Amino acid sequence: MNAPTALPPTLKRYLKETVRQAWPVLISAWASMAFAVIDTTMAGHTSAADLQAMSLAVSIYLTIFIGLMGVIHALIPIIGQHFGAGRLEAVGQAWGQGVWLALGLSAAGAITLLFPEAWLEFSGNINPEVMTKIRYYLYALILAMPAALIFRTIYCLGTAVSRPKVVMTINLVSIPVKALLNWAFMFGKFGLPAMGAAGAGLSTAAVSWLMLAMGLWVLRNDGFFRQFRLRPGRPRWSAQKELLRLGLPMGGSYLVEVCAFTFMALMVAREGMFVSGSHQIMANLAALCYMMPMAIGIASASLTSQAIGARDPARAMLTGRAGFVLALSGALLTSALLVSFKPLILALYTTDPDVTRLATQLLFILPIFHLFDAMQCINTYVLRAWKVAVMPLVMQVVALTGIGLIGGWYLGFGPAAGALQPIINAIMPNAPTGAATLWLTAALGLGLSALLLRLWYWRTLKRYVQH
């Protein structure tokens, strides 16, 4: 089967095509989140030390892994353009170079995981028992990293050639396996020693290699994928430079997003545990809401890159427009649900009256935050289809770090603390000043980023049409 043939371009057709490709990506994202939920809930039934170790170690691992994963995602536009142009062997060669890149990044990631003490300097004095558990958990995840990153190359390949259900199926099948291995390793079943948090890390490593084995089996035995002649081949510096030129700013974008939420949580902690609890609910809801525009963005990026490769400007513009319409519609629907079901949503998270009261006030800003977040997300992903990644990184640094974090600190905790209080009183009455300021400045930064990225997207389209 070759690249999609040209059909009469209509927005309705590409809306359907984007939805068809986006929903498996969304299910895959939710399935990946299930791993962290399983680890956290099971750690809560072992010991307080295991739970704290899990919380700290996961934050370290995810920060590293998500940044490296972002670099690997450069494969999506590269493979997508090859596939759209009908360069089938080039698809296989690009995937092979991605495997070599994943191995190199795994080595770099492993080195950073060997020294958790450097990361935990921000957390004050850690109990020696907890530190030991963190260390062993991260050591186990070093074993997982090569498999996890190579599996992301399969994810990128499947997404770029419009076969996202492969990874979705593997992710779903892996959830019960992960739960079973967690139970065995953490609690000492089947004659194994009870390893606590370290057991969760070991089960993640085992499942990661199992997922990779399933993915490689599909690539070898599925006739659709055999047409690409998928082999690692030899590493080529020219191909690695292309991947890094696009992947490093993409990985930087992912890293900026993760670090922004991490440092927001550290600053909000100054206002006490009830405010921290309400902020954590906000952060978790924002992450869950983000999954939908992210899935639409990834689907739009792959379809747009295929159209670019096929030198079909009408299709490229329509797929980008379809993604924007879907992301905007989904964001408006999500925002309406957040407003309509606020009490029910909060009841699912907490029964503490103080946390509920504070979260109720902060949640007034979340629909606006999500709308702007969705718009900057879809514009970022569609720009990546055109191999434009540096400008989205710059915008995100300005939005999330400059306006969101630095501006939020200055206006919420720094010399100008309370300067935004009139606005906060109008939008989030009785909300804690520091947390409310951070969420408000983050929303403003995302709104500005979304606007500027949209303008840059139009500029990119104009230059493409002219050439």
C-alpha positions as CSV (number, residue, x, y, z in Angstrom):
1,M,0.0,0.0,0.0
2,N,1.4,3.4,-1.0
3,A,0.8,6.9,0.3
4,P,-2.7,8.2,0.1
5,T,-3.8,9.2,-3.4
6,A,-5.2,12.7,-4.1
7,L,-8.9,13.1,-3.6
8,P,-11.1,16.2,-4.0
9,P,-10.0,18.4,-1.0
10,T,-12.9,19.3,1.3
11,L,-12.7,20.4,4.9
12,K,-15.3,17.9,6.0
13,R,-13.2,15.0,4.6
14,Y,-10.1,16.1,6.5
15,L,-12.0,16.7,9.7
16,K,-13.1,13.0,9.6
17,E,-9.6,11.9,8.7
18,T,-8.0,13.8,11.6
19,V,-10.6,12.4,14.0
20,R,-9.9,8.9,12.7
21,Q,-6.2,9.3,13.4
22,A,-6.5,11.3,16.6
23,W,-8.6,9.0,18.8
24,P,-6.1,6.1,18.9
25,V,-3.4,8.6,19.8
26,L,-5.6,9.9,22.6
27,I,-6.3,6.3,23.9
28,S,-2.5,5.6,23.8
29,A,-1.8,8.7,25.9
30,W,-4.4,7.7,28.5
31,A,-3.0,4.2,28.6
32,S,0.5,5.6,29.2
33,M,-0.9,7.6,32.1
34,A,-2.3,4.4,33.6
35,F,1.2,3.2,34.3
36,A,1.8,6.1,36.7
37,V,-1.6,5.6,38.3
38,I,-0.9,1.9,38.9
39,D,2.6,2.7,40.5
40,T,1.2,5.5,42.7
41,T,-1.8,3.5,44.0
42,M,0.2,0.4,44.7
43,A,3.0,2.3,46.4
44,G,0.4,3.8,48.7
45,H,-0.3,0.3,50.0
46,T,3.3,-0.5,50.8
47,S,4.8,2.2,53.0
48,A,5.0,6.0,53.3
49,A,8.7,5.8,52.4
50,D,7.9,3.9,49.1
51,L,5.1,6.4,48.3
52,Q,7.4,9.4,48.8
53,A,10.3,7.7,46.9
54,M,7.9,7.0,44.0
55,S,6.7,10.6,43.9
56,L,10.1,12.1,43.8
57,A,11.7,9.4,41.5
58,V,8.9,9.6,38.9
59,S,9.2,13.4,38.7
60,I,12.9,13.0,37.9
61,Y,12.4,10.2,35.4
62,L,9.5,11.9,33.6
63,T,11.4,15.1,33.3
64,I,14.3,13.3,31.6
65,F,12.2,10.9,29.5
66,I,9.8,13.4,28.2
67,G,12.6,15.7,27.0
68,L,14.3,12.8,25.2
69,M,11.0,11.5,23.8
70,G,10.4,15.0,22.3
71,V,13.7,14.6,20.4
72,I,12.6,11.3,19.0
73,H,9.3,12.8,17.8
74,A,11.2,14.6,15.1
75,L,10.6,11.4,13.2
76,I,6.9,12.2,12.7
77,P,7.3,15.0,10.2
78,I,10.3,13.5,8.6
79,I,8.7,10.1,8.0
80,G,5.4,11.7,7.2
81,Q,6.9,13.8,4.4
82,H,8.7,10.7,3.0
83,F,5.5,8.7,3.1
84,G,3.4,11.5,1.4
85,A,6.0,11.7,-1.4
86,G,5.9,7.9,-1.9
87,R,9.6,7.5,-0.8
88,L,8.9,4.2,0.9
89,E,12.5,3.0,1.4
90,A,13.4,6.5,2.8
91,V,10.7,5.9,5.5
92,G,12.5,2.7,6.5
93,Q,15.9,4.4,6.5
94,A,14.6,7.3,8.6
95,W,13.1,4.9,11.1
96,G,16.5,3.1,11.3
97,Q,18.3,6.3,12.0
98,G,15.7,7.0,14.7
99,V,16.6,3.8,16.4
100,W,20.3,4.8,16.6
101,L,19.3,8.2,17.9
102,A,17.1,6.5,20.6
103,L,20.1,4.4,21.7
104,G,22.3,7.4,22.0
105,L,19.7,9.3,23.9
106,S,19.3,6.3,26.2
107,A,22.9,6.4,27.1
108,A,22.7,10.2,27.9
109,G,19.5,9.6,29.9
110,A,21.1,6.7,31.9
111,I,23.9,8.9,33.0
112,T,21.5,11.6,34.4
113,L,19.6,8.9,36.3
114,L,22.7,7.6,38.0
115,F,23.0,10.7,40.1
116,P,19.5,11.5,41.7
117,E,21.2,13.5,44.5
118,A,21.8,16.4,42.0
119,W,18.0,16.5,41.3
120,L,16.9,16.3,44.9
121,E,18.9,19.3,46.1
122,F,15.7,21.3,45.6
123,S,13.8,19.0,48.0
124,G,15.8,19.6,51.2
125,N,16.9,16.8,53.4
126,I,15.6,13.4,52.2
127,N,15.4,10.5,54.6
128,P,18.2,8.0,53.9
129,E,15.7,5.1,53.5
130,V,13.7,7.1,51.0
131,M,16.9,8.1,49.1
132,T,17.9,4.4,48.8
133,K,14.5,3.5,47.4
134,I,14.7,6.4,44.9
135,R,18.1,5.3,43.8
136,Y,17.1,1.7,43.2
137,Y,13.9,2.7,41.4
138,L,15.8,4.9,39.0
139,Y,18.4,2.2,38.5
140,A,15.6,-0.1,37.4
141,L,14.3,2.6,35.0
142,I,17.8,2.8,33.4
143,L,17.0,-0.7,32.1
144,A,13.7,0.5,30.8
145,M,14.9,3.6,28.9
146,P,16.4,2.0,25.8
147,A,13.3,-0.1,25.2
148,A,11.0,2.8,25.9
149,L,12.8,5.2,23.6
150,I,13.1,2.7,20.7
151,F,9.4,1.9,21.2
152,R,8.7,5.7,20.7
153,T,10.3,5.3,17.2
154,I,7.6,2.7,16.5
155,Y,5.0,5.1,17.8
156,C,6.4,7.8,15.5
157,L,6.4,5.5,12.5
158,G,2.8,4.3,13.1
159,T,1.6,7.9,13.6
160,A,3.4,9.3,10.6
161,V,2.0,6.7,8.2
162,S,-1.5,6.8,9.6
163,R,-1.4,3.5,11.6
164,P,-1.7,4.7,15.2
165,K,-3.8,1.8,16.3
166,V,-0.7,-0.5,16.5
167,V,0.8,1.4,19.4
168,M,-2.7,1.9,21.0
169,T,-3.3,-1.8,21.1
170,I,0.1,-2.6,22.5
171,N,-0.4,0.1,25.2
172,L,-3.8,-1.3,26.2
173,V,-2.5,-4.9,26.3
174,S,0.4,-3.9,28.5
175,I,-1.7,-2.3,31.3
176,P,-2.8,-5.6,33.0
177,V,0.7,-7.0,32.5
178,K,2.1,-3.9,34.3
179,A,-0.4,-4.3,37.2
180,L,0.4,-8.0,37.6
181,L,4.2,-7.5,37.6
182,N,3.8,-4.6,40.0
183,W,1.8,-6.8,42.4
184,A,4.5,-9.6,42.1
185,F,7.6,-7.4,42.5
186,M,6.3,-4.8,44.9
187,F,4.6,-7.1,47.4
188,G,6.8,-10.2,47.0
189,K,4.5,-12.7,45.3
190,F,5.4,-16.0,43.5
191,G,8.3,-16.5,45.9
192,L,9.9,-13.1,44.9
193,P,11.2,-10.7,47.6
194,A,9.0,-7.6,48.3
195,M,10.9,-4.8,46.6
196,G,8.5,-1.9,47.1
197,A,9.2,1.1,44.9
198,A,12.1,-0.6,43.3
199,G,9.8,-3.4,42.2
200,A,7.6,-0.9,40.4
201,G,10.7,0.3,38.5
202,L,11.6,-3.3,37.6
203,S,8.1,-4.0,36.3
204,T,8.3,-0.9,34.2
205,A,11.6,-2.2,32.7
206,A,10.1,-5.6,32.0
207,V,6.9,-4.2,30.4
208,S,8.9,-1.7,28.3
209,W,11.0,-4.5,26.7
210,L,7.8,-6.6,26.2
211,M,6.1,-3.7,24.5
212,L,9.2,-3.2,22.3
213,A,9.2,-6.9,21.4
214,M,5.5,-6.7,20.4
215,G,6.1,-3.6,18.3
216,L,9.0,-5.2,16.5
217,W,7.0,-8.3,15.9
218,V,4.3,-6.2,14.2
219,L,6.8,-4.3,12.1
220,R,8.3,-7.7,10.9
221,N,5.0,-9.5,10.2
222,D,2.6,-6.8,9.1
223,G,2.6,-6.6,5.3
224,F,1.9,-2.8,5.4
225,F,5.1,-2.2,7.3
226,R,7.2,-4.6,5.3
227,Q,7.0,-2.3,2.3
228,F,9.4,0.1,4.1
229,R,12.2,-2.4,4.5
230,L,12.7,-1.5,8.1
231,R,16.3,-2.0,9.3
232,P,18.5,0.0,11.6
233,G,21.3,0.0,9.0
234,R,24.4,2.0,9.8
235,P,24.2,5.4,11.7
236,R,24.6,8.3,9.2
237,W,25.8,11.6,10.5
238,S,23.8,13.6,7.9
239,A,20.6,11.8,9.0
240,Q,21.4,12.3,12.7
241,K,22.0,16.0,12.1
242,E,18.6,16.3,10.5
243,L,16.9,14.5,13.4
244,L,18.8,16.6,16.0
245,R,18.2,19.9,14.2
246,L,14.5,19.3,14.4
247,G,14.4,17.1,17.5
248,L,16.4,19.2,20.0
249,P,14.1,22.2,19.9
250,M,11.1,19.8,20.0
251,G,12.5,18.1,23.1
252,G,13.2,21.5,24.5
253,S,9.5,22.4,24.1
254,Y,8.5,19.3,25.9
255,L,11.0,20.0,28.7
256,V,9.8,23.6,29.1
257,E,6.3,22.4,29.7
258,V,7.2,19.8,32.3
259,C,9.5,22.1,34.1
260,A,7.0,24.9,34.2
261,F,4.5,22.8,36.1
262,T,7.3,21.5,38.4
263,F,8.4,25.0,39.4
264,M,4.9,26.3,39.7
265,A,4.3,23.5,42.3
266,L,7.4,24.5,44.2
267,M,6.4,28.1,44.4
268,V,2.8,27.4,45.4
269,A,4.1,25.2,48.2
270,R,4.9,28.5,50.1
271,E,1.2,29.1,50.6
272,G,0.6,25.9,52.6
273,M,-0.5,22.3,52.0
274,F,-4.1,23.2,51.3
275,V,-3.1,25.6,48.5
276,S,-0.6,23.0,47.2
277,G,-3.4,20.4,47.2
278,S,-5.8,22.7,45.2
279,H,-2.9,23.5,42.8
280,Q,-2.2,19.8,42.3
281,I,-5.9,19.3,41.3
282,M,-5.6,22.1,38.8
283,A,-2.4,20.7,37.3
284,N,-3.8,17.3,37.0
285,L,-7.0,18.5,35.3
286,A,-4.9,20.7,33.0
287,A,-2.8,17.7,32.0
288,L,-5.9,15.5,31.4
289,C,-7.5,18.2,29.3
290,Y,-4.3,18.7,27.3
291,M,-4.4,15.1,26.0
292,M,-7.2,15.9,23.5
293,P,-5.6,18.9,21.7
294,M,-2.3,17.0,21.8
295,A,-3.8,14.0,20.1
296,I,-5.4,16.2,17.5
297,G,-2.1,18.0,17.1
298,I,-0.1,14.8,16.5
299,A,-2.7,13.6,14.0
300,S,-2.8,16.9,12.2
301,A,1.0,17.1,12.1
302,S,1.3,13.6,10.5
303,L,-1.4,14.2,7.9
304,T,-0.1,17.7,7.1
305,S,3.5,16.3,6.7
306,Q,2.1,13.7,4.3
307,A,0.5,16.4,2.2
308,I,3.7,18.5,2.2
309,G,5.6,15.4,1.0
310,A,3.1,14.9,-1.8
311,R,3.5,18.5,-2.8
312,D,-0.3,19.0,-2.3
313,P,-0.6,22.6,-0.9
314,A,-4.4,22.5,-0.9
315,R,-4.4,19.3,1.2
316,A,-1.7,20.6,3.5
317,M,-3.7,23.8,4.2
318,L,-6.9,22.0,4.7
319,T,-5.5,19.4,7.1
320,G,-4.0,22.2,9.2
321,R,-7.3,24.0,9.2
322,A,-9.2,20.8,10.1
323,G,-6.8,20.4,13.1
324,F,-7.4,23.9,14.2
325,V,-11.2,23.6,14.0
326,L,-11.2,20.4,15.9
327,A,-8.8,21.6,18.6
328,L,-10.9,24.8,19.1
329,S,-14.2,22.9,19.1
330,G,-12.8,20.4,21.6
331,A,-11.4,23.1,23.8
332,L,-14.7,25.0,23.9
333,L,-16.5,21.7,24.8
334,T,-14.0,20.8,27.5
335,S,-14.2,24.3,29.0
336,A,-18.0,24.1,29.1
337,L,-17.8,20.7,30.9
338,L,-15.3,22.1,33.4
339,V,-17.7,24.9,34.2
340,S,-20.9,22.8,34.2
341,F,-19.6,19.9,36.3
342,K,-17.1,21.7,38.7
343,P,-18.6,20.3,42.0
344,L,-18.7,16.8,40.7
345,I,-15.1,17.0,39.3
346,L,-13.8,18.3,42.6
347,A,-15.6,15.6,44.6
348,L,-13.8,13.0,42.6
349,Y,-10.4,14.5,43.7
350,T,-10.9,15.4,47.3
351,T,-13.3,15.4,50.3
352,D,-11.2,17.9,52.2
353,P,-13.3,21.1,52.6
354,D,-10.4,23.5,52.6
355,V,-8.8,22.0,49.5
356,T,-12.2,22.0,47.8
357,R,-12.9,25.6,48.7
358,L,-9.6,26.8,47.3
359,A,-9.7,24.6,44.2
360,T,-13.3,25.9,43.5
361,Q,-11.9,29.4,43.2
362,L,-8.8,28.5,41.1
363,L,-10.9,26.5,38.7
364,F,-12.5,29.7,37.4
365,I,-9.3,30.3,35.4
366,L,-8.9,26.7,34.1
367,P,-11.3,26.9,31.1
368,I,-9.5,30.0,29.8
369,F,-6.1,28.4,30.5
370,H,-7.2,25.3,28.6
371,L,-8.5,27.2,25.6
372,F,-5.2,29.1,25.2
373,D,-3.2,25.9,25.9
374,A,-5.1,24.0,23.2
375,M,-4.6,26.8,20.6
376,Q,-0.8,27.0,21.2
377,C,-0.7,23.2,21.1
378,I,-2.3,22.8,17.7
379,N,-0.3,25.6,16.2
380,T,2.9,24.1,17.6
381,Y,2.3,20.7,16.2
382,V,1.2,21.9,12.7
383,L,4.3,24.0,12.5
384,R,6.4,20.9,13.2
385,A,4.8,19.3,10.2
386,W,6.6,22.0,8.2
387,K,9.8,21.2,10.1
388,V,9.5,24.5,12.0
389,A,10.5,23.8,15.7
390,V,12.8,26.6,16.9
391,M,10.1,29.3,16.9
392,P,7.6,27.2,18.9
393,L,10.4,26.6,21.5
394,V,11.1,30.3,21.7
395,M,7.4,31.1,22.1
396,Q,7.0,28.5,24.8
397,V,10.1,29.8,26.7
398,V,8.7,33.3,26.6
399,A,5.1,32.2,27.5
400,L,5.7,29.6,30.1
401,T,9.1,30.7,31.6
402,G,9.1,34.4,31.0
403,I,5.5,35.5,31.4
404,G,4.2,32.4,33.3
405,L,6.9,31.6,35.8
406,I,9.1,34.7,36.1
407,G,6.1,37.1,35.7
408,G,4.0,34.9,38.0
409,W,6.7,35.0,40.7
410,Y,7.3,38.7,40.4
411,L,3.6,39.6,40.6
412,G,2.6,36.8,43.0
413,F,5.5,36.3,45.4
414,G,8.1,38.9,44.5
415,P,8.5,42.7,44.8
416,A,5.1,43.3,43.0
417,A,3.1,40.7,44.9
418,G,-0.6,41.4,44.8
419,A,-0.4,43.7,41.8
420,L,-2.9,41.6,39.9
421,Q,-5.3,41.3,42.9
422,P,-8.1,43.4,41.3
423,I,-8.1,41.0,38.3
424,I,-7.9,38.0,40.5
425,N,-10.9,39.3,42.6
426,A,-12.9,39.7,39.4
427,I,-12.0,36.2,37.9
428,M,-11.2,34.1,41.0
429,P,-12.6,35.8,44.1
430,N,-11.0,34.6,47.4
431,A,-8.4,32.5,45.5
432,P,-4.9,32.4,47.1
433,T,-2.9,35.3,45.6
434,G,0.3,33.5,44.7
435,A,-1.3,30.4,43.1
436,A,-4.0,32.5,41.3
437,T,-1.3,34.9,40.0
438,L,0.7,32.0,38.6
439,W,-2.2,30.5,36.8
440,L,-3.3,33.8,35.5
441,T,0.1,34.8,34.1
442,A,0.5,31.2,32.6
443,A,-2.8,31.6,30.8
444,L,-1.8,35.1,29.5
445,G,1.5,33.7,28.3
446,L,-0.2,30.8,26.5
447,G,-2.7,33.2,24.9
448,L,0.2,35.4,23.6
449,S,2.1,32.3,22.4
450,A,-1.0,30.9,20.6
451,L,-1.5,34.2,18.8
452,L,2.1,34.6,17.7
453,L,2.4,31.0,16.6
454,R,-0.7,31.4,14.5
455,L,0.8,34.4,12.8
456,W,4.0,32.4,12.2
457,Y,2.0,29.5,10.8
458,W,0.3,31.9,8.3
459,R,3.8,33.3,7.4
460,T,5.0,29.7,6.8
461,L,2.0,28.9,4.5
462,K,2.5,32.1,2.6
463,R,6.2,31.3,2.0
464,Y,5.3,27.8,0.9
465,V,2.7,29.0,-1.6
466,Q,5.2,31.6,-3.0
467,H,7.8,28.9,-3.6
